[in-house]
Amino acid sequence: MENQNEQQQLNIELSEEIADGTYANLAIITHSPSEFVVDFINVMPGLPKARVKSRIILTPQHAKRLMKALVDNVKKYEAAHGTIQDQEPVSIPMNFGGPTAQA
């Protein structure tokens, strides 16, 4: 029985549409006691309006796992390609309401 559980695998399907990906250069993160909401946005220079391209809703536990996975992957990337240089923070007025953070 234990050996059977070790052999089970999750098959993840990736459609062609999703595989193309969506570019975003800004993420807005809001949260409540029960969920984290991450809005991915593509801000174009010179345009006063930007549209949310994708919204991901996570439980706090999954948000923390995502954070750890990102930290691990950034460390691996920097080990292979050098330090990622931080840029000046984007100063765009955001009117989403609720607690916000930028990434």
Beta strands, then each sheet from edge to edge (+ up, - down):
strand 1: 26-31
strand 2: 36-42
strand 3: 51-58
strand 4: 100-102
sheet 1: 3+ 2- 1+ 4-
end
